[in-house]
Amino acid sequence: MKSAVEALGVRVENAEVTMQPKQTVAVGEDKAAAVLRLMESLEEDDDVQQVYANFDIPTDVLERVSAQV
């Protein structure tokens, strides 16, 4: 894909393979803070290279909870 885009004259700064979930899991406000803390801990671990997840936290819940994390 990168080669095809570059062949059209577009400069590509970054290209990578990523994981996209086929299904997501709804996370309510009662569990959202714990899930976000877990994700943050995993991302900060030097031994972890990539973190993928399939959770779905509604925007309004994410706004309220992210201030707590």
Distance bins in CASP14 RR format, pairs under 12 A and 6 or more apart:
PFRMAT RR
TARGET T0000
AUTHOR 0000-0000-0000
RMODE 2
METHOD distances of the structure
MODEL  1
1 7 0 0 0 0 0 1 0 0 0 0 0
1 8 0 0 0 0 0 1 0 0 0 0 0
1 10 0 0 0 0 0 1 0 0 0 0 0
1 12 0 0 0 0 1 0 0 0 0 0 0
1 15 1 0 0 1 0 0 0 0 0 0 0
1 16 0 0 0 0 0 1 0 0 0 0 0
1 17 0 0 0 0 1 0 0 0 0 0 0
2 8 0 0 0 0 0 1 0 0 0 0 0
2 9 0 0 0 0 0 1 0 0 0 0 0
2 10 0 0 0 0 1 0 0 0 0 0 0
2 11 0 0 0 0 0 1 0 0 0 0 0
2 12 1 0 1 0 0 0 0 0 0 0 0
2 13 0 0 0 0 0 1 0 0 0 0 0
2 14 0 0 0 0 1 0 0 0 0 0 0
2 15 1 0 1 0 0 0 0 0 0 0 0
2 16 0 0 0 0 1 0 0 0 0 0 0
2 17 0 0 0 0 0 1 0 0 0 0 0
3 9 0 0 0 0 0 1 0 0 0 0 0
3 10 0 0 0 0 0 1 0 0 0 0 0
3 12 0 0 0 0 1 0 0 0 0 0 0
3 15 0 0 0 0 1 0 0 0 0 0 0
4 10 0 0 0 0 1 0 0 0 0 0 0
4 12 0 0 0 0 0 1 0 0 0 0 0
4 15 0 0 0 0 0 1 0 0 0 0 0
5 11 0 0 0 0 1 0 0 0 0 0 0
5 12 1 0 1 0 0 0 0 0 0 0 0
5 13 0 0 0 0 0 1 0 0 0 0 0
5 14 0 0 0 0 0 1 0 0 0 0 0
5 15 0 0 0 0 1 0 0 0 0 0 0
6 12 1 0 1 0 0 0 0 0 0 0 0
6 13 0 0 0 0 0 1 0 0 0 0 0
6 15 0 0 0 0 1 0 0 0 0 0 0
16 49 0 0 0 0 0 1 0 0 0 0 0
16 50 0 0 0 0 1 0 0 0 0 0 0
17 50 0 0 0 0 0 1 0 0 0 0 0
17 52 0 0 0 0 0 1 0 0 0 0 0
18 50 0 0 0 0 1 0 0 0 0 0 0
18 51 0 0 0 0 0 1 0 0 0 0 0
18 52 1 0 0 1 0 0 0 0 0 0 0
18 53 0 0 0 0 0 1 0 0 0 0 0
19 50 0 0 0 0 1 0 0 0 0 0 0
19 51 0 0 0 0 1 0 0 0 0 0 0
19 52 1 0 1 0 0 0 0 0 0 0 0
19 53 0 0 0 0 1 0 0 0 0 0 0
19 54 0 0 0 0 1 0 0 0 0 0 0
20 52 0 0 0 0 1 0 0 0 0 0 0
20 53 0 0 0 0 0 1 0 0 0 0 0
20 54 0 0 0 0 1 0 0 0 0 0 0
21 52 1 0 0 1 0 0 0 0 0 0 0
21 53 1 0 0 1 0 0 0 0 0 0 0
21 54 1 1 0 0 0 0 0 0 0 0 0
21 55 0 0 0 0 1 0 0 0 0 0 0
21 56 0 0 0 0 1 0 0 0 0 0 0
22 54 0 0 0 0 1 0 0 0 0 0 0
23 54 1 0 0 1 0 0 0 0 0 0 0
23 55 0 0 0 0 0 1 0 0 0 0 0
23 56 0 0 0 0 1 0 0 0 0 0 0
24 52 0 0 0 0 0 1 0 0 0 0 0
24 53 0 0 0 0 1 0 0 0 0 0 0
24 54 1 0 1 0 0 0 0 0 0 0 0
24 55 1 0 0 1 0 0 0 0 0 0 0
24 56 1 0 1 0 0 0 0 0 0 0 0
24 57 0 0 0 0 1 0 0 0 0 0 0
24 58 0 0 0 0 0 1 0 0 0 0 0
25 31 0 0 0 0 1 0 0 0 0 0 0
25 32 0 0 0 0 0 1 0 0 0 0 0
25 35 0 0 0 0 1 0 0 0 0 0 0
25 53 0 0 0 0 1 0 0 0 0 0 0
25 54 1 0 1 0 0 0 0 0 0 0 0
25 55 1 0 1 0 0 0 0 0 0 0 0
25 56 1 0 0 1 0 0 0 0 0 0 0
25 57 0 0 0 0 1 0 0 0 0 0 0
26 32 0 0 0 0 0 1 0 0 0 0 0
26 35 0 0 0 0 0 1 0 0 0 0 0
26 54 0 0 0 0 0 1 0 0 0 0 0
26 55 1 0 0 1 0 0 0 0 0 0 0
26 56 1 0 1 0 0 0 0 0 0 0 0
26 57 0 0 0 0 1 0 0 0 0 0 0
26 58 0 0 0 0 1 0 0 0 0 0 0
26 61 0 0 0 0 1 0 0 0 0 0 0
27 33 0 0 0 0 1 0 0 0 0 0 0
27 34 0 0 0 0 1 0 0 0 0 0 0
27 35 1 0 1 0 0 0 0 0 0 0 0
27 36 0 0 0 0 1 0 0 0 0 0 0
27 38 0 0 0 0 0 1 0 0 0 0 0
27 39 0 0 0 0 0 1 0 0 0 0 0
27 53 0 0 0 0 1 0 0 0 0 0 0
27 54 0 0 0 0 0 1 0 0 0 0 0
27 55 1 0 1 0 0 0 0 0 0 0 0
27 56 1 0 0 1 0 0 0 0 0 0 0
27 57 1 0 1 0 0 0 0 0 0 0 0
27 58 0 0 0 0 1 0 0 0 0 0 0
27 61 1 0 0 1 0 0 0 0 0 0 0
27 62 0 0 0 0 1 0 0 0 0 0 0
27 65 0 0 0 0 1 0 0 0 0 0 0
28 34 0 0 0 0 0 1 0 0 0 0 0
28 35 0 0 0 0 1 0 0 0 0 0 0
28 36 0 0 0 0 0 1 0 0 0 0 0
28 55 0 0 0 0 1 0 0 0 0 0 0
28 56 0 0 0 0 1 0 0 0 0 0 0
28 57 1 0 0 1 0 0 0 0 0 0 0
28 58 1 0 0 1 0 0 0 0 0 0 0
28 60 0 0 0 0 0 1 0 0 0 0 0
28 61 1 0 0 1 0 0 0 0 0 0 0
28 62 0 0 0 0 0 1 0 0 0 0 0
28 64 0 0 0 0 0 1 0 0 0 0 0
28 65 0 0 0 0 1 0 0 0 0 0 0
29 35 0 0 0 0 0 1 0 0 0 0 0
29 36 0 0 0 0 0 1 0 0 0 0 0
29 57 0 0 0 0 1 0 0 0 0 0 0
29 58 0 0 0 0 1 0 0 0 0 0 0
29 60 0 0 0 0 1 0 0 0 0 0 0
29 61 1 0 1 0 0 0 0 0 0 0 0
29 62 0 0 0 0 1 0 0 0 0 0 0
29 63 0 0 0 0 0 1 0 0 0 0 0
29 64 1 0 0 1 0 0 0 0 0 0 0
29 65 1 0 0 1 0 0 0 0 0 0 0
29 66 0 0 0 0 0 1 0 0 0 0 0
29 68 0 0 0 0 0 1 0 0 0 0 0
30 57 0 0 0 0 0 1 0 0 0 0 0
30 61 0 0 0 0 1 0 0 0 0 0 0
30 64 0 0 0 0 0 1 0 0 0 0 0
30 65 0 0 0 0 1 0 0 0 0 0 0
31 37 0 0 0 0 0 1 0 0 0 0 0
31 38 0 0 0 0 0 1 0 0 0 0 0
31 55 0 0 0 0 1 0 0 0 0 0 0
31 56 0 0 0 0 0 1 0 0 0 0 0
31 57 0 0 0 0 1 0 0 0 0 0 0
31 61 0 0 0 0 1 0 0 0 0 0 0
31 65 0 0 0 0 1 0 0 0 0 0 0
32 38 0 0 0 0 0 1 0 0 0 0 0
32 39 0 0 0 0 0 1 0 0 0 0 0
32 55 0 0 0 0 1 0 0 0 0 0 0
32 56 0 0 0 0 0 1 0 0 0 0 0
32 57 1 0 1 0 0 0 0 0 0 0 0
32 58 0 0 0 0 1 0 0 0 0 0 0
32 59 0 0 0 0 0 1 0 0 0 0 0
32 60 0 0 0 0 0 1 0 0 0 0 0
32 61 1 0 1 0 0 0 0 0 0 0 0
32 62 1 0 0 1 0 0 0 0 0 0 0
32 63 0 0 0 0 0 1 0 0 0 0 0
32 64 0 0 0 0 1 0 0 0 0 0 0
32 65 1 0 1 0 0 0 0 0 0 0 0
32 66 0 0 0 0 1 0 0 0 0 0 0
32 67 0 0 0 0 0 1 0 0 0 0 0
32 68 0 0 0 0 1 0 0 0 0 0 0
32 69 0 0 0 0 1 0 0 0 0 0 0
33 39 0 0 0 0 0 1 0 0 0 0 0
33 40 0 0 0 0 0 1 0 0 0 0 0
33 57 0 0 0 0 1 0 0 0 0 0 0
33 61 0 0 0 0 1 0 0 0 0 0 0
33 62 0 0 0 0 0 1 0 0 0 0 0
33 64 0 0 0 0 1 0 0 0 0 0 0
33 65 1 0 1 0 0 0 0 0 0 0 0
33 66 0 0 0 0 1 0 0 0 0 0 0
33 67 0 0 0 0 1 0 0 0 0 0 0
33 68 1 0 1 0 0 0 0 0 0 0 0
33 69 1 0 1 0 0 0 0 0 0 0 0
34 40 0 0 0 0 0 1 0 0 0 0 0
34 41 0 0 0 0 0 1 0 0 0 0 0
34 55 0 0 0 0 0 1 0 0 0 0 0
34 57 0 0 0 0 0 1 0 0 0 0 0
34 65 0 0 0 0 1 0 0 0 0 0 0
34 68 0 0 0 0 0 1 0 0 0 0 0
34 69 0 0 0 0 1 0 0 0 0 0 0
35 41 0 0 0 0 0 1 0 0 0 0 0
35 42 0 0 0 0 0 1 0 0 0 0 0
35 51 0 0 0 0 0 1 0 0 0 0 0
35 53 1 0 0 1 0 0 0 0 0 0 0
35 54 0 0 0 0 0 1 0 0 0 0 0
35 55 1 0 1 0 0 0 0 0 0 0 0
35 56 0 0 0 0 0 1 0 0 0 0 0
35 57 1 0 0 1 0 0 0 0 0 0 0
35 61 0 0 0 0 0 1 0 0 0 0 0
35 62 0 0 0 0 0 1 0 0 0 0 0
35 65 0 0 0 0 1 0 0 0 0 0 0
35 66 0 0 0 0 0 1 0 0 0 0 0
35 69 0 0 0 0 1 0 0 0 0 0 0
36 42 0 0 0 0 0 1 0 0 0 0 0
36 43 0 0 0 0 0 1 0 0 0 0 0
36 51 0 0 0 0 0 1 0 0 0 0 0
36 53 0 0 0 0 0 1 0 0 0 0 0
36 55 0 0 0 0 1 0 0 0 0 0 0
36 57 1 0 0 1 0 0 0 0 0 0 0
36 61 0 0 0 0 0 1 0 0 0 0 0
36 62 0 0 0 0 1 0 0 0 0 0 0
36 63 0 0 0 0 0 1 0 0 0 0 0
36 64 0 0 0 0 0 1 0 0 0 0 0
36 65 1 0 0 1 0 0 0 0 0 0 0
36 66 1 0 0 1 0 0 0 0 0 0 0
36 67 0 0 0 0 0 1 0 0 0 0 0
36 68 0 0 0 0 1 0 0 0 0 0 0
36 69 1 0 1 0 0 0 0 0 0 0 0
37 43 0 0 0 0 0 1 0 0 0 0 0
37 44 0 0 0 0 0 1 0 0 0 0 0
37 65 0 0 0 0 1 0 0 0 0 0 0
37 66 0 0 0 0 0 1 0 0 0 0 0
37 68 0 0 0 0 1 0 0 0 0 0 0
37 69 1 0 1 0 0 0 0 0 0 0 0
38 44 0 0 0 0 0 1 0 0 0 0 0
38 45 0 0 0 0 0 1 0 0 0 0 0
38 48 0 0 0 0 0 1 0 0 0 0 0
38 51 0 0 0 0 1 0 0 0 0 0 0
38 53 0 0 0 0 1 0 0 0 0 0 0
38 55 0 0 0 0 1 0 0 0 0 0 0
38 69 0 0 0 0 0 1 0 0 0 0 0
39 45 0 0 0 0 0 1 0 0 0 0 0
39 48 0 0 0 0 0 1 0 0 0 0 0
39 50 0 0 0 0 0 1 0 0 0 0 0
39 51 1 0 0 1 0 0 0 0 0 0 0
39 52 0 0 0 0 1 0 0 0 0 0 0
39 53 1 0 0 1 0 0 0 0 0 0 0
39 54 0 0 0 0 0 1 0 0 0 0 0
39 55 0 0 0 0 1 0 0 0 0 0 0
39 57 0 0 0 0 0 1 0 0 0 0 0
39 62 0 0 0 0 0 1 0 0 0 0 0
39 65 0 0 0 0 0 1 0 0 0 0 0
39 66 0 0 0 0 0 1 0 0 0 0 0
39 69 0 0 0 0 1 0 0 0 0 0 0
40 48 0 0 0 0 0 1 0 0 0 0 0
40 51 0 0 0 0 1 0 0 0 0 0 0
40 53 0 0 0 0 0 1 0 0 0 0 0
40 66 0 0 0 0 0 1 0 0 0 0 0
40 68 0 0 0 0 0 1 0 0 0 0 0
40 69 1 0 0 1 0 0 0 0 0 0 0
41 47 0 0 0 0 0 1 0 0 0 0 0
41 48 0 0 0 0 1 0 0 0 0 0 0
41 51 0 0 0 0 1 0 0 0 0 0 0
41 69 0 0 0 0 0 1 0 0 0 0 0
42 48 1 0 1 0 0 0 0 0 0 0 0
42 49 0 0 0 0 0 1 0 0 0 0 0
42 50 0 0 0 0 1 0 0 0 0 0 0
42 51 1 0 1 0 0 0 0 0 0 0 0
42 52 0 0 0 0 1 0 0 0 0 0 0
42 53 0 0 0 0 1 0 0 0 0 0 0
43 49 0 0 0 0 0 1 0 0 0 0 0
43 50 0 0 0 0 1 0 0 0 0 0 0
43 51 1 0 1 0 0 0 0 0 0 0 0
43 52 0 0 0 0 0 1 0 0 0 0 0
43 53 0 0 0 0 0 1 0 0 0 0 0
44 51 0 0 0 0 1 0 0 0 0 0 0
45 51 0 0 0 0 1 0 0 0 0 0 0
55 61 0 0 0 0 0 1 0 0 0 0 0
55 62 0 0 0 0 0 1 0 0 0 0 0
56 62 0 0 0 0 1 0 0 0 0 0 0
57 63 0 0 0 0 1 0 0 0 0 0 0
57 64 0 0 0 0 0 1 0 0 0 0 0
57 65 1 0 0 1 0 0 0 0 0 0 0
57 66 0 0 0 0 1 0 0 0 0 0 0
57 69 0 0 0 0 0 1 0 0 0 0 0
58 64 0 0 0 0 1 0 0 0 0 0 0
58 65 0 0 0 0 0 1 0 0 0 0 0
59 65 0 0 0 0 0 1 0 0 0 0 0
59 66 0 0 0 0 0 1 0 0 0 0 0
60 66 0 0 0 0 0 1 0 0 0 0 0
61 67 0 0 0 0 0 1 0 0 0 0 0
61 68 0 0 0 0 0 1 0 0 0 0 0
62 68 0 0 0 0 0 1 0 0 0 0 0
62 69 0 0 0 0 1 0 0 0 0 0 0
63 69 0 0 0 0 0 1 0 0 0 0 0
END
